[in-house]
């Protein structure tokens, strides 16, 4: 291990003291290669301060570095994130550099590496509140999902990163505020990309469990879209249908009576949920559909009790008997 420590120290020293772009590029390329093939050197590299140097290189942008150097730096950070997550997320420059790499001006390879790095970091639960509190980074991830120009693989990694963010419930209101709901639904309605639809609906199901989500769902007709996705006749995969049921259940639970009423009032809602409960999509989907049916039935009984009470209030308790003398003939 002592050899690896010395190697890491030498590489970091070369990177920090390099006097020209060619020397910097060579050092970064070597760091990328070693961090890819030698898992044991990742900790020594991180401990030697390479994260701050690579992040600073990415923040400097193309003004002082070549595209290949930017790609190598972002790939090196991705390699490091596989095993040394805490040292990375503790570096103040790292999240800012990842957000910069997700901007449209960055190359597809750099953006993809950045999105994959965020997703990798989120495997550590302690990183989720840190990343979720960085609004520029969340905005950048959402922008990747929203942009038609984003590469499919980058979109997939960005969606997976958003799923990791949404696993920490306090992050969900910020996701809604920053526009995650319309971005995700734009993917959910892509019929020709089932893998992306499955991933997007998985995030939608998580975000639906936020009390701020109902208005955002209304603006994109989200309940109607989820009903369509839940229907096996639309060609949705089993995983997509399972996610759609979970999203509706979470929305009804988080939004209370108001959300449950909107789900129930959607055309043929109870019939669609009943079908999902019987369809055998998965054990989880059946359980969630049955739970949603109970909520909708409870809401219906609640409304019926109001109708009965209102009718009783409008009806006199003891209506007067007809006056028989009024119909008598003289």
NORDA-V228190 format. One line per field, one symbol per residue. ss: DSSP state (a for helix, b for strand, c for the rest). phi: phi as a letter, one per 30 degrees, with the letter a starting at -180 (. if undefined). Layout:
ss->???
phi->???
//
This chain:
ss->caaaaaaaaaaaaaaaacccaaaaaaaaaaaaaaaaacccaaaaaaaccaaaaaaaaaaaaaacccaaaaaaaaaaaaaaacccaaaaaccaaaaaaaaaaccccccaaaaaaaaaaaaaacccaaaaaaaaccaaaaaaaaaaaacccccaaaaaaaaaaaaaaaccaaaaaaaaaccaaaaaaaaacccccaaaaaaaaaaaaaacccccaaaaaaaccaaaaaaaaacaaacccaaaaaaaaaaaaaaaaaaaaaaaaaaaacccaaaaaaaaaaccccaaaaaaaaaaaaaaaaaaaaaaaaaaaaaaaacccccccccaaaaccc
phi->.dddddddddddddddcdcbddddddddddddddddcbdddddeddddjdddddddddddiddbbdedddddddddddddddbbddeddddedddddddddddedddddddddddddddddddceddddddddcdedddddddddddddddedddddddddddddddcedddedddddjdddddddddcdddbedddddddddedddddbdddedddddchdddddddddddddiddddddddddddddddddddiddddddddddehdddddddddddieaedddddddddedddddddddddddddddddddcddbddddddddcdcc
//
